[in-house]
């Protein structure tokens, strides 16, 4: 069935801080009124966006790269990625649950804790926020391919203190990861000394490529006889991103009351930690990520990326 002006493109988006620049034109004048004639936006979890696309409940979605299938096409131009540390994907290891790696109390007092190479191979259980399939797959690739271990991942609500009460480590993504970093002292007061690992940095260190979380993807058949053609879609999404990046101060003002993070941290996160352009290195990351995930038995093979 084609899309018409009376049936706008159904968009599954993510109500996290990091996609906020991508959504600028959809949420702000002067372009939001015109876009509302072409797009119908609703917000959901990253892991649900692809399900909605594949089930035909959405036509366009900001989806984790782990959720790409041969039936979905990547929209060129925009992404959510990071060139090194991203902050919003944290693996928190509770050191007293990891045998043989915790330093003496004297060393702890001096701030000498085990390195990632010492602590991570000993992790056996990970309480995982499953809001993003890509983040979970990145963690599984880190352990299976690079560390040659296979800890058990247990789904859990994104509460680091509760997670660390019953697992060696906690995997947090998105806003909960940012909030955990801000309340690090409170987390460690309850859970004990922890090793905080930025998985985007771990990926960058091992591959020399950016970390990529999500891309816009579409069901190409949704554009049969549509009033919104692919070129218009690409233009709308890229303009929205560019306008959002140009209005970072406004986004900081909007998000400061919404999330318990200092405004300067929000600004630095959006301008230094997140990379919004789907360039050649990011495409290479998607290809390598999917190959590693397939080799490790984490995701189905995706031999070729499909672009709109």
C-alpha positions as CSV (number, residue, x, y, z in Angstrom):
1,X,0.0,0.0,0.0
2,X,1.4,3.4,-1.0
3,X,1.7,6.4,1.3
4,X,-0.4,9.5,0.6
5,X,-0.9,12.9,2.1
6,X,-3.7,11.6,4.2
7,X,-1.5,8.7,5.4
8,X,1.9,10.3,6.4
9,X,5.1,8.3,6.8
10,X,4.9,6.5,10.2
11,X,8.1,7.2,12.1
12,X,9.4,5.2,15.1
13,X,11.8,7.4,17.0
14,X,13.8,7.2,20.3
15,X,13.1,9.6,23.2
16,X,16.7,9.6,24.4
17,X,19.1,12.6,24.7
18,X,21.4,11.5,21.9
19,X,18.9,11.5,19.0
20,X,17.6,15.0,20.0
21,X,19.5,16.9,17.3
22,X,18.2,14.5,14.6
23,X,14.6,15.3,15.6
24,X,14.9,19.1,15.7
25,X,12.8,20.0,12.7
26,X,10.1,17.4,13.7
27,X,9.7,19.1,17.1
28,X,10.4,22.8,16.5
29,X,9.1,25.6,14.3
30,X,9.3,26.7,11.6
31,X,9.5,23.3,9.8
32,X,7.6,21.1,12.3
33,X,4.2,22.1,10.8
34,X,5.2,21.2,7.3
35,X,6.8,17.9,8.4
36,X,3.7,17.0,10.3
37,X,1.9,16.8,7.0
38,X,4.4,14.2,5.7
39,X,5.4,12.3,8.9
40,X,3.6,10.9,11.9
41,X,6.2,10.5,14.7
42,X,5.9,8.3,17.8
43,X,8.6,7.4,20.4
44,X,9.6,3.9,21.5
45,X,12.6,1.9,22.7
46,X,15.5,1.4,20.2
47,X,15.0,-2.3,20.3
48,X,11.3,-1.9,19.3
49,X,11.8,0.4,16.3
50,X,12.9,-2.5,14.0
51,X,10.1,-4.7,15.3
52,X,7.6,-2.0,14.2
53,X,9.3,-1.6,10.8
54,X,9.3,-5.3,10.1
55,X,5.8,-5.8,11.3
56,X,4.6,-3.0,9.1
57,X,3.5,-0.8,12.0
58,X,6.1,1.9,11.0
59,X,7.7,2.9,7.7
60,X,10.8,4.7,9.0
61,X,12.7,4.0,12.2
62,X,15.8,5.0,14.0
63,X,17.0,1.5,14.7
64,X,20.0,-0.3,16.3
65,X,22.4,-1.6,13.6
66,X,22.0,-5.0,15.2
67,X,18.4,-4.9,14.0
68,X,19.1,-4.3,10.3
69,X,17.8,-7.0,8.0
70,X,17.9,-7.6,4.2
71,X,14.4,-6.2,4.0
72,X,15.3,-2.8,5.5
73,X,17.2,-0.1,3.7
74,X,19.6,2.4,5.5
75,X,18.8,6.0,4.8
76,X,22.1,7.8,3.9
77,X,23.4,10.7,5.8
78,X,22.5,10.4,9.5
79,X,23.6,8.2,12.3
80,X,24.2,8.0,16.0
81,X,27.8,7.1,16.5
82,X,30.9,8.1,18.4
83,X,34.5,8.6,17.4
84,X,35.9,7.3,20.7
85,X,34.3,7.5,24.2
86,X,30.6,7.9,24.1
87,X,29.7,7.8,27.8
88,X,26.2,6.5,27.1
89,X,27.2,2.8,26.9
90,X,28.8,1.7,30.2
91,X,29.9,-1.7,31.4
92,X,30.2,-1.4,35.2
93,X,32.1,-4.3,36.8
94,X,31.7,-4.9,40.6
95,X,35.2,-5.7,41.6
96,X,34.5,-7.8,44.7
97,X,32.4,-10.1,42.5
98,X,35.3,-10.7,40.2
99,X,37.8,-13.3,41.7
100,X,41.5,-12.7,41.9
101,X,41.6,-9.2,40.5
102,X,40.8,-6.8,43.4
103,X,43.9,-5.0,44.7
104,X,44.8,-4.8,48.3
105,X,42.9,-2.2,50.5
106,X,46.1,-0.1,50.5
107,X,46.1,-0.1,46.7
108,X,42.4,0.8,46.6
109,X,43.0,3.7,48.8
110,X,45.7,4.9,46.4
111,X,43.3,4.5,43.5
112,X,45.0,1.5,41.9
113,X,42.4,-0.8,40.5
114,X,42.5,-3.6,38.0
115,X,42.7,-2.7,34.4
116,X,40.1,-3.8,31.8
117,X,42.4,-6.5,30.6
118,X,42.6,-7.9,34.2
119,X,39.0,-7.6,35.3
120,X,36.9,-8.2,32.2
121,X,38.0,-11.8,31.4
122,X,36.8,-12.8,35.0
123,X,33.3,-11.5,34.5
124,X,30.8,-14.4,34.5
125,X,27.4,-12.7,34.8
126,X,26.2,-9.4,33.3
127,X,22.8,-7.7,34.2
128,X,21.9,-6.1,30.9
129,X,19.6,-3.2,29.9
130,X,18.1,-4.7,26.7
131,X,16.8,-1.4,25.4
132,X,19.4,-1.6,22.6
133,X,20.2,-4.8,20.7
134,X,23.4,-3.2,19.3
135,X,24.8,-2.3,22.7
136,X,24.1,-5.9,23.9
137,X,25.8,-7.3,20.8
138,X,28.8,-5.0,21.1
139,X,29.3,-6.3,24.7
140,X,28.9,-9.9,23.5
141,X,31.5,-9.3,20.7
142,X,33.9,-7.8,23.2
143,X,33.8,-10.9,25.4
144,X,33.5,-13.6,22.7
145,X,35.8,-12.4,20.0
146,X,38.3,-10.2,21.9
147,X,38.4,-11.7,25.4
148,X,37.5,-15.3,24.4
149,X,35.0,-15.7,27.3
150,X,31.3,-16.1,27.3
151,X,29.6,-14.6,30.3
152,X,25.9,-15.0,30.9
153,X,23.7,-11.9,30.0
154,X,20.6,-11.5,32.2
155,X,17.9,-9.0,31.2
156,X,17.3,-6.4,33.9
157,X,15.8,-3.0,34.4
158,X,18.3,-0.1,34.1
159,X,19.1,0.3,37.8
160,X,22.8,-0.1,38.3
161,X,22.6,-0.7,42.1
162,X,19.9,-3.4,41.7
163,X,21.8,-4.9,38.7
164,X,25.1,-5.2,40.6
165,X,23.3,-6.8,43.6
166,X,23.0,-10.0,41.6
167,X,25.6,-9.9,38.8
168,X,29.3,-9.3,38.4
169,X,28.6,-6.4,36.0
170,X,25.9,-4.1,34.7
171,X,25.4,-3.0,31.1
172,X,23.7,0.4,30.8
173,X,22.9,2.3,27.6
174,X,21.5,5.7,26.7
175,X,20.3,8.1,29.4
176,X,20.5,5.5,32.2
177,X,24.2,5.2,31.5
178,X,24.7,9.0,31.6
179,X,22.8,9.2,34.8
180,X,24.8,6.4,36.4
181,X,28.0,8.2,35.6
182,X,26.7,11.3,37.3
183,X,25.8,9.3,40.4
184,X,28.9,7.2,40.4
185,X,29.7,7.9,44.0
186,X,26.2,6.8,45.1
187,X,26.4,3.6,42.9
188,X,29.8,2.6,44.4
189,X,28.6,3.5,48.0
190,X,25.9,0.8,47.5
191,X,27.7,-1.7,45.3
192,X,31.4,-1.3,46.3
193,X,34.4,-0.3,44.1
194,X,33.6,-0.7,40.4
195,X,35.5,-0.6,37.1
196,X,33.6,1.7,34.6
197,X,34.2,0.7,31.0
198,X,33.1,2.7,28.0
199,X,32.3,0.1,25.3
200,X,32.6,2.6,22.5
201,X,36.2,3.2,23.5
202,X,36.8,-0.6,23.7
203,X,35.5,-1.0,20.2
204,X,37.6,1.9,18.9
205,X,40.8,0.6,20.6
206,X,40.4,-2.9,19.0
207,X,39.2,-1.9,15.5
208,X,40.4,1.8,14.9
209,X,36.8,2.5,13.7
210,X,34.0,4.6,15.1
211,X,31.4,3.0,17.4
212,X,28.0,3.1,15.6
213,X,24.7,2.7,17.5
214,X,21.8,3.4,15.2
215,X,20.8,4.5,11.7
216,X,17.5,5.6,10.0
217,X,16.1,2.6,8.2
218,X,13.0,2.2,6.0
219,X,10.8,-0.4,4.4
220,X,11.5,0.6,0.7
221,X,8.1,-0.8,-0.4
222,X,6.5,1.9,1.7
223,X,7.5,4.5,-0.9
224,X,5.6,2.9,-3.8
225,X,3.5,5.8,-5.3
226,X,4.3,7.8,-2.2
227,X,4.1,11.6,-2.0
228,X,7.2,11.6,0.1
229,X,9.9,10.2,-2.2
230,X,13.3,8.9,-1.1
231,X,15.1,12.1,-2.1
232,X,12.7,14.2,0.0
233,X,13.1,11.9,2.9
234,X,16.9,12.0,2.8
235,X,16.7,15.8,2.6
236,X,14.3,16.2,5.4
237,X,16.3,14.0,7.8
238,X,19.6,15.7,7.0
239,X,18.2,19.2,7.3
240,X,16.7,18.2,10.7
241,X,20.1,17.0,11.9
242,X,21.9,20.1,10.6
243,X,19.4,22.4,12.3
244,X,19.6,20.4,15.5
245,X,23.4,20.7,15.6
246,X,23.0,24.5,15.0
247,X,20.7,24.7,18.0
248,X,22.6,22.8,20.6
249,X,22.2,25.5,23.2
250,X,18.4,25.3,22.8
251,X,18.5,21.5,23.2
252,X,20.6,21.9,26.4
253,X,18.0,24.3,27.8
254,X,15.2,21.8,26.9
255,X,16.9,18.7,28.3
256,X,18.3,20.2,31.5
257,X,14.9,19.9,33.3
258,X,14.4,16.4,31.8
259,X,17.5,14.6,32.9
260,X,19.6,15.0,36.1
261,X,22.8,15.9,34.3
262,X,24.5,19.3,34.4
263,X,23.9,21.5,31.4
264,X,27.6,21.7,30.5
265,X,27.7,17.9,30.5
266,X,24.7,17.7,28.2
267,X,26.4,20.2,25.8
268,X,29.7,18.4,25.8
269,X,28.0,15.1,25.2
270,X,26.0,16.3,22.2
271,X,29.0,18.2,20.7
272,X,32.0,16.0,21.5
273,X,30.8,12.4,22.3
274,X,28.1,11.9,19.6
275,X,28.9,11.8,15.9
276,X,25.9,12.3,13.6
277,X,27.2,11.8,10.1
278,X,27.0,8.4,8.4
279,X,30.4,8.6,6.7
280,X,32.5,5.8,5.1
281,X,34.2,4.8,8.4
282,X,30.8,4.4,10.1
283,X,29.6,2.2,7.2
284,X,32.8,0.2,7.6
285,X,31.9,-0.2,11.3
286,X,28.4,-1.5,10.5
287,X,29.9,-4.1,8.1
288,X,32.6,-5.2,10.5
289,X,30.2,-5.3,13.5
290,X,27.7,-7.5,11.6
291,X,30.5,-9.8,10.4
292,X,31.9,-10.2,13.9
293,X,28.4,-10.7,15.4
294,X,27.6,-13.4,12.8
295,X,31.0,-15.2,13.3
296,X,30.3,-15.2,17.1
297,X,26.8,-16.6,16.6
298,X,25.2,-13.4,18.1
299,X,23.3,-12.1,15.0
300,X,22.2,-13.5,11.6
301,X,24.6,-12.8,8.8
302,X,24.0,-9.6,6.8
303,X,26.2,-10.1,3.7
304,X,25.3,-6.8,2.1
305,X,24.1,-3.5,3.4
306,X,21.1,-2.1,1.6
307,X,20.8,1.6,1.1
308,X,17.8,3.7,0.1
